Amino acid sequence: MENINEKTLQYNSMPLHNPLYKVGPVSFRANIIKAGVAIEKPEVIADIVPGPLMYNDNKIFIVLLDVKELNEGFSDEDTLWNEIVIQIPVMYNGEPGLFVCENYCTDIRGVLSARETYGYPKVPCRILMDKHDKVVAAKLFKLGSNREMMNFTCTISDDTPLPEGPPPGGMNNKMPRIILLKYIPSATPGSKPDVKQLIAMKYNKPVIHKIMKAEGNIEILEGAPDYLKRSGITNTVGMSCLDMETNVAGGEVLYDYNS
């Protein structure tokens, strides 16, 4: 009798005899509020960017994701979720990218699948959302200790016409790629990691329903990571909101540290 663990499976996450999630393209619709944030000490941010990526800027991006519709690739057990994502603008081989250094997520299934498959640095958290008319307020809490990490507030203005040309947000080859550091440590103490790779996410063409202007504020609180507190966040330098369907197609290895 063939062992189920040796079969070629549609579901290839652990445990193989009863996989937690599917691996494949997914599509979801979300409001994506993206804020550019000026910083006083860019060297603090540069210290956490892995080579050969290069950071030479004075800002980062903080993104609030409010998922409101699951379209494809999800199971009946999957639910809507929220995220707060820290993105760092970088260069790789002369091309712009957005390095995701931290990704707080309220859905534990999404945390596990994104970490295992792509190397997304997703961290379980609690996000308290308050939406009233055009005002959105989100407070980020550490899971467990419940320490307050961040306040994200914004007011969304009227819809703006869809622009000519490629859609914003890094969803095609003309826009900055989303880059992740996939890292799987070795079970043997002192050994090099089993996997250490830079992964570039791949997306099919998104469906943009609305582009909206926004303005607001980011407040870094006591429970936030040390690099965010030391970088000296000063003010937002631009904010926008997209109502968009994101179509995740997979990823590709940009750089393999073990090769």
GUPA-499422 format. One record per residue (C-alpha): x, y, z; residue number from 1; chain. Coordinates in Angstrom, 2 decimals. Layout:
pt x=X&y=Y&z=Z&num=NUM&chaine=A
...
end
This chain:
pt x=0.00&y=0.00&z=0.00&num=1&chaine=A
pt x=1.39&y=3.42&z=-1.00&num=2&chaine=A
pt x=2.18&y=5.77&z=1.87&num=3&chaine=A
pt x=0.11&y=8.95&z=1.60&num=4&chaine=A
pt x=3.18&y=11.03&z=2.51&num=5&chaine=A
pt x=4.92&y=9.88&z=-0.71&num=6&chaine=A
pt x=2.07&y=10.78&z=-3.07&num=7&chaine=A
pt x=1.96&y=13.87&z=-5.25&num=8&chaine=A
pt x=-0.65&y=15.94&z=-3.48&num=9&chaine=A
pt x=-2.73&y=18.96&z=-4.41&num=10&chaine=A
pt x=-2.32&y=19.98&z=-0.80&num=11&chaine=A
pt x=1.38&y=20.12&z=0.05&num=12&chaine=A
pt x=1.47&y=21.72&z=3.48&num=13&chaine=A
pt x=2.12&y=19.95&z=6.77&num=14&chaine=A
pt x=0.90&y=17.53&z=7.96&num=15&chaine=A
pt x=0.81&y=15.81&z=4.57&num=16&chaine=A
pt x=-1.87&y=13.33&z=5.62&num=17&chaine=A
pt x=-4.14&y=16.21&z=6.70&num=18&chaine=A
pt x=-2.82&y=19.46&z=5.14&num=19&chaine=A
pt x=-3.66&y=22.77&z=6.77&num=20&chaine=A
pt x=-3.96&y=24.78&z=3.54&num=21&chaine=A
pt x=-3.74&y=24.58&z=-0.25&num=22&chaine=A
pt x=-0.79&y=25.95&z=-2.18&num=23&chaine=A
pt x=-1.74&y=27.76&z=-5.36&num=24&chaine=A
pt x=-3.04&y=31.03&z=-6.80&num=25&chaine=A
pt x=-5.34&y=33.05&z=-4.54&num=26&chaine=A
pt x=-7.49&y=36.09&z=-5.19&num=27&chaine=A
pt x=-9.05&y=38.44&z=-2.65&num=28&chaine=A
pt x=-10.55&y=41.93&z=-2.52&num=29&chaine=A
pt x=-9.40&y=44.46&z=0.04&num=30&chaine=A
pt x=-9.17&y=48.12&z=0.89&num=31&chaine=A
pt x=-5.43&y=48.87&z=0.86&num=32&chaine=A
pt x=-4.41&y=52.09&z=2.61&num=33&chaine=A
pt x=-0.76&y=52.93&z=2.02&num=34&chaine=A
pt x=1.12&y=55.65&z=3.89&num=35&chaine=A
pt x=4.58&y=56.96&z=3.13&num=36&chaine=A
pt x=6.33&y=57.80&z=6.41&num=37&chaine=A
pt x=9.37&y=60.09&z=6.76&num=38&chaine=A
pt x=12.15&y=58.99&z=9.11&num=39&chaine=A
pt x=15.00&y=60.90&z=10.77&num=40&chaine=A
pt x=17.55&y=58.04&z=10.98&num=41&chaine=A
pt x=17.63&y=56.07&z=7.72&num=42&chaine=A
pt x=20.75&y=54.20&z=8.92&num=43&chaine=A
pt x=18.54&y=52.32&z=11.41&num=44&chaine=A
pt x=16.40&y=51.03&z=8.54&num=45&chaine=A
pt x=19.45&y=50.27&z=6.38&num=46&chaine=A
pt x=20.79&y=48.01&z=9.15&num=47&chaine=A
pt x=17.84&y=45.59&z=8.83&num=48&chaine=A
pt x=17.86&y=45.37&z=5.01&num=49&chaine=A
pt x=19.62&y=42.16&z=3.86&num=50&chaine=A
pt x=22.24&y=42.42&z=1.12&num=51&chaine=A
pt x=22.36&y=42.43&z=-1.83&num=52&chaine=A
pt x=19.30&y=44.68&z=-1.42&num=53&chaine=A
pt x=20.23&y=48.35&z=-1.02&num=54&chaine=A
pt x=18.33&y=51.00&z=0.93&num=55&chaine=A
pt x=19.10&y=54.65&z=0.18&num=56&chaine=A
pt x=16.04&y=56.63&z=1.18&num=57&chaine=A
pt x=14.52&y=58.60&z=4.05&num=58&chaine=A
pt x=11.13&y=56.97&z=4.21&num=59&chaine=A
pt x=9.31&y=53.67&z=4.61&num=60&chaine=A
pt x=5.76&y=52.59&z=3.82&num=61&chaine=A
pt x=3.16&y=51.35&z=6.29&num=62&chaine=A
pt x=0.18&y=49.58&z=4.74&num=63&chaine=A
pt x=-3.19&y=48.80&z=6.30&num=64&chaine=A
pt x=-4.98&y=45.90&z=4.59&num=65&chaine=A
pt x=-8.70&y=45.34&z=5.23&num=66&chaine=A
pt x=-9.73&y=42.16&z=3.40&num=67&chaine=A
pt x=-13.44&y=42.10&z=2.63&num=68&chaine=A
pt x=-13.91&y=39.34&z=0.04&num=69&chaine=A
pt x=-12.30&y=35.93&z=-0.64&num=70&chaine=A
pt x=-12.56&y=35.07&z=-4.33&num=71&chaine=A
pt x=-10.32&y=32.11&z=-5.22&num=72&chaine=A
pt x=-7.96&y=29.60&z=-3.62&num=73&chaine=A
pt x=-9.45&y=29.65&z=-0.11&num=74&chaine=A
pt x=-11.13&y=26.88&z=1.86&num=75&chaine=A
pt x=-14.44&y=27.04&z=3.71&num=76&chaine=A
pt x=-12.44&y=27.47&z=6.91&num=77&chaine=A
pt x=-10.70&y=30.66&z=5.78&num=78&chaine=A
pt x=-12.03&y=33.98&z=7.08&num=79&chaine=A
pt x=-11.61&y=37.69&z=6.37&num=80&chaine=A
pt x=-8.63&y=39.35&z=8.03&num=81&chaine=A
pt x=-6.63&y=42.57&z=8.55&num=82&chaine=A
pt x=-2.92&y=43.28&z=8.19&num=83&chaine=A
pt x=-0.44&y=46.06&z=8.90&num=84&chaine=A
pt x=2.65&y=45.75&z=6.71&num=85&chaine=A
pt x=6.04&y=47.50&z=6.92&num=86&chaine=A
pt x=7.62&y=47.98&z=3.46&num=87&chaine=A
pt x=11.09&y=49.38&z=2.77&num=88&chaine=A
pt x=11.93&y=50.81&z=-0.68&num=89&chaine=A
pt x=15.08&y=49.11&z=-1.96&num=90&chaine=A
pt x=17.12&y=48.57&z=-5.11&num=91&chaine=A
pt x=18.19&y=45.18&z=-6.46&num=92&chaine=A
pt x=20.41&y=44.95&z=-9.55&num=93&chaine=A
pt x=19.41&y=48.48&z=-10.48&num=94&chaine=A
pt x=15.67&y=47.84&z=-10.20&num=95&chaine=A
pt x=13.32&y=49.19&z=-7.51&num=96&chaine=A
pt x=11.62&y=46.88&z=-5.05&num=97&chaine=A
pt x=9.68&y=46.92&z=-1.80&num=98&chaine=A
pt x=11.22&y=44.75&z=0.90&num=99&chaine=A
pt x=8.63&y=43.50&z=3.40&num=100&chaine=A
pt x=10.45&y=43.44&z=6.72&num=101&chaine=A
pt x=7.42&y=42.78&z=8.94&num=102&chaine=A
pt x=3.79&y=41.84&z=8.28&num=103&chaine=A
pt x=1.28&y=41.75&z=11.15&num=104&chaine=A
pt x=-1.75&y=39.59&z=10.38&num=105&chaine=A
pt x=-4.92&y=38.69&z=12.33&num=106&chaine=A
pt x=-5.47&y=35.35&z=10.54&num=107&chaine=A
pt x=-3.31&y=32.49&z=11.88&num=108&chaine=A
pt x=-3.94&y=30.30&z=8.80&num=109&chaine=A
pt x=-2.70&y=33.16&z=6.61&num=110&chaine=A
pt x=0.34&y=33.59&z=8.85&num=111&chaine=A
pt x=1.33&y=29.93&z=8.52&num=112&chaine=A
pt x=0.69&y=29.54&z=4.79&num=113&chaine=A
pt x=2.47&y=32.76&z=3.79&num=114&chaine=A
pt x=5.51&y=32.04&z=5.98&num=115&chaine=A
pt x=5.92&y=28.43&z=4.82&num=116&chaine=A
pt x=5.29&y=29.03&z=1.11&num=117&chaine=A
pt x=6.82&y=32.41&z=0.31&num=118&chaine=A
pt x=8.74&y=33.49&z=3.39&num=119&chaine=A
pt x=6.38&y=36.33&z=4.26&num=120&chaine=A
pt x=7.46&y=37.65&z=7.68&num=121&chaine=A
pt x=3.89&y=37.43&z=8.94&num=122&chaine=A
pt x=3.39&y=37.74&z=12.68&num=123&chaine=A
pt x=0.12&y=36.96&z=14.50&num=124&chaine=A
pt x=-1.44&y=40.01&z=16.12&num=125&chaine=A
pt x=-4.67&y=41.72&z=17.08&num=126&chaine=A
pt x=-5.91&y=44.74&z=15.13&num=127&chaine=A
pt x=-8.81&y=46.76&z=16.48&num=128&chaine=A
pt x=-10.58&y=48.42&z=13.52&num=129&chaine=A
pt x=-13.03&y=51.29&z=13.80&num=130&chaine=A
pt x=-14.65&y=52.40&z=10.52&num=131&chaine=A
pt x=-17.14&y=55.25&z=10.51&num=132&chaine=A
pt x=-18.19&y=56.94&z=7.29&num=133&chaine=A
pt x=-14.88&y=58.02&z=5.67&num=134&chaine=A
pt x=-12.75&y=57.69&z=8.81&num=135&chaine=A
pt x=-10.68&y=54.56&z=9.48&num=136&chaine=A
pt x=-8.81&y=53.97&z=12.74&num=137&chaine=A
pt x=-6.74&y=50.87&z=13.46&num=138&chaine=A
pt x=-4.80&y=50.00&z=16.60&num=139&chaine=A
pt x=-2.17&y=47.24&z=16.44&num=140&chaine=A
pt x=-1.62&y=45.02&z=19.50&num=141&chaine=A
pt x=0.95&y=42.32&z=20.22&num=142&chaine=A
pt x=-0.68&y=38.93&z=20.50&num=143&chaine=A
pt x=-0.41&y=37.52&z=24.01&num=144&chaine=A
pt x=0.94&y=40.49&z=25.95&num=145&chaine=A
pt x=-1.62&y=42.80&z=24.29&num=146&chaine=A
pt x=0.91&y=45.67&z=24.28&num=147&chaine=A
pt x=-0.05&y=48.57&z=22.02&num=148&chaine=A
pt x=2.27&y=48.90&z=19.02&num=149&chaine=A
pt x=0.78&y=51.38&z=16.56&num=150&chaine=A
pt x=-2.11&y=53.71&z=15.79&num=151&chaine=A
pt x=-3.04&y=54.09&z=12.11&num=152&chaine=A
pt x=-5.71&y=56.72&z=11.40&num=153&chaine=A
pt x=-6.90&y=58.17&z=8.12&num=154&chaine=A
pt x=-9.75&y=59.99&z=6.43&num=155&chaine=A
pt x=-10.64&y=58.83&z=2.92&num=156&chaine=A
pt x=-11.86&y=61.43&z=0.44&num=157&chaine=A
pt x=-14.01&y=61.00&z=-2.66&num=158&chaine=A
pt x=-13.15&y=58.55&z=-5.42&num=159&chaine=A
pt x=-10.69&y=59.73&z=-8.04&num=160&chaine=A
pt x=-10.75&y=58.73&z=-11.73&num=161&chaine=A
pt x=-8.68&y=55.70&z=-12.70&num=162&chaine=A
pt x=-5.35&y=56.95&z=-14.13&num=163&chaine=A
pt x=-3.79&y=56.06&z=-17.44&num=164&chaine=A
pt x=-1.05&y=53.44&z=-17.48&num=165&chaine=A
pt x=-0.08&y=50.66&z=-15.07&num=166&chaine=A
pt x=-1.94&y=50.25&z=-11.77&num=167&chaine=A
pt x=-0.23&y=51.39&z=-8.57&num=168&chaine=A
pt x=0.99&y=49.06&z=-5.85&num=169&chaine=A
pt x=3.74&y=46.92&z=-7.42&num=170&chaine=A
pt x=1.42&y=44.52&z=-9.23&num=171&chaine=A
pt x=3.18&y=44.28&z=-12.57&num=172&chaine=A
pt x=6.64&y=44.38&z=-14.08&num=173&chaine=A
pt x=6.68&y=48.19&z=-14.39&num=174&chaine=A
pt x=6.20&y=48.73&z=-10.67&num=175&chaine=A
pt x=8.46&y=47.86&z=-7.71&num=176&chaine=A
pt x=8.48&y=44.17&z=-6.90&num=177&chaine=A
pt x=7.45&y=42.87&z=-3.49&num=178&chaine=A
pt x=10.57&y=41.17&z=-2.07&num=179&chaine=A
pt x=10.71&y=38.77&z=0.89&num=180&chaine=A
pt x=13.51&y=37.06&z=2.82&num=181&chaine=A
pt x=12.54&y=33.40&z=3.13&num=182&chaine=A
pt x=14.44&y=31.83&z=6.03&num=183&chaine=A
pt x=14.14&y=28.29&z=7.40&num=184&chaine=A
pt x=16.69&y=27.45&z=10.12&num=185&chaine=A
pt x=18.45&y=24.11&z=10.36&num=186&chaine=A
pt x=17.44&y=21.63&z=13.05&num=187&chaine=A
pt x=21.17&y=21.08&z=13.67&num=188&chaine=A
pt x=22.57&y=23.71&z=16.08&num=189&chaine=A
pt x=25.29&y=25.84&z=14.54&num=190&chaine=A
pt x=24.51&y=24.82&z=10.94&num=191&chaine=A
pt x=23.62&y=27.19&z=8.13&num=192&chaine=A
pt x=19.90&y=27.62&z=7.47&num=193&chaine=A
pt x=18.14&y=25.02&z=5.36&num=194&chaine=A
pt x=16.66&y=27.85&z=3.26&num=195&chaine=A
pt x=17.76&y=31.47&z=2.93&num=196&chaine=A
pt x=16.46&y=33.15&z=-0.21&num=197&chaine=A
pt x=15.20&y=36.46&z=-1.52&num=198&chaine=A
pt x=11.78&y=35.83&z=-3.06&num=199&chaine=A
pt x=9.99&y=38.17&z=-5.49&num=200&chaine=A
pt x=6.22&y=37.84&z=-5.46&num=201&chaine=A
pt x=4.38&y=37.40&z=-8.77&num=202&chaine=A
pt x=0.88&y=38.72&z=-9.42&num=203&chaine=A
pt x=-1.65&y=38.47&z=-12.20&num=204&chaine=A
pt x=-3.30&y=41.70&z=-13.32&num=205&chaine=A
pt x=-5.29&y=43.24&z=-10.45&num=206&chaine=A
pt x=-8.84&y=44.55&z=-10.68&num=207&chaine=A
pt x=-9.00&y=48.10&z=-9.31&num=208&chaine=A
pt x=-12.49&y=49.18&z=-8.30&num=209&chaine=A
pt x=-11.69&y=52.58&z=-6.76&num=210&chaine=A
pt x=-8.72&y=54.84&z=-6.17&num=211&chaine=A
pt x=-9.24&y=57.23&z=-3.27&num=212&chaine=A
pt x=-7.20&y=60.01&z=-1.76&num=213&chaine=A
pt x=-6.51&y=59.81&z=1.95&num=214&chaine=A
pt x=-4.77&y=61.72&z=4.69&num=215&chaine=A
pt x=-3.92&y=60.67&z=8.20&num=216&chaine=A
pt x=-1.32&y=59.86&z=10.79&num=217&chaine=A
pt x=0.85&y=57.00&z=12.05&num=218&chaine=A
pt x=1.70&y=56.84&z=15.76&num=219&chaine=A
pt x=4.41&y=54.42&z=16.96&num=220&chaine=A
pt x=3.65&y=53.18&z=20.48&num=221&chaine=A
pt x=5.69&y=51.64&z=23.30&num=222&chaine=A
pt x=5.22&y=48.01&z=22.22&num=223&chaine=A
pt x=6.46&y=48.58&z=18.65&num=224&chaine=A
pt x=9.69&y=46.95&z=17.40&num=225&chaine=A
pt x=12.88&y=48.73&z=18.40&num=226&chaine=A
pt x=13.88&y=49.69&z=14.83&num=227&chaine=A
pt x=10.59&y=51.57&z=14.32&num=228&chaine=A
pt x=11.06&y=53.53&z=17.54&num=229&chaine=A
pt x=14.76&y=54.30&z=16.86&num=230&chaine=A
pt x=14.26&y=55.31&z=13.21&num=231&chaine=A
pt x=12.54&y=58.52&z=14.26&num=232&chaine=A
pt x=9.26&y=58.49&z=12.38&num=233&chaine=A
pt x=8.19&y=62.10&z=11.89&num=234&chaine=A
pt x=5.15&y=62.46&z=9.63&num=235&chaine=A
pt x=3.28&y=60.94&z=6.72&num=236&chaine=A
pt x=4.40&y=62.05&z=3.27&num=237&chaine=A
pt x=1.49&y=60.80&z=1.22&num=238&chaine=A
pt x=-1.41&y=58.41&z=1.69&num=239&chaine=A
pt x=-3.82&y=56.68&z=-0.69&num=240&chaine=A
pt x=-6.53&y=54.01&z=-0.60&num=241&chaine=A
pt x=-7.22&y=51.35&z=-3.22&num=242&chaine=A
pt x=-10.29&y=49.13&z=-3.38&num=243&chaine=A
pt x=-8.65&y=46.32&z=-5.31&num=244&chaine=A
pt x=-8.75&y=42.60&z=-6.11&num=245&chaine=A
pt x=-5.25&y=41.16&z=-5.67&num=246&chaine=A
pt x=-4.39&y=38.02&z=-7.65&num=247&chaine=A
pt x=-1.37&y=36.21&z=-6.20&num=248&chaine=A
pt x=0.21&y=33.94&z=-8.83&num=249&chaine=A
pt x=3.28&y=32.69&z=-6.91&num=250&chaine=A
pt x=6.87&y=33.73&z=-6.42&num=251&chaine=A
pt x=10.37&y=33.37&z=-7.83&num=252&chaine=A
pt x=13.83&y=33.14&z=-6.26&num=253&chaine=A
pt x=15.86&y=36.30&z=-6.83&num=254&chaine=A
pt x=18.88&y=35.33&z=-4.77&num=255&chaine=A
pt x=19.92&y=32.14&z=-2.95&num=256&chaine=A
pt x=22.35&y=32.68&z=-0.09&num=257&chaine=A
pt x=23.15&y=28.95&z=0.08&num=258&chaine=A
pt x=24.22&y=28.65&z=-3.58&num=259&chaine=A
end
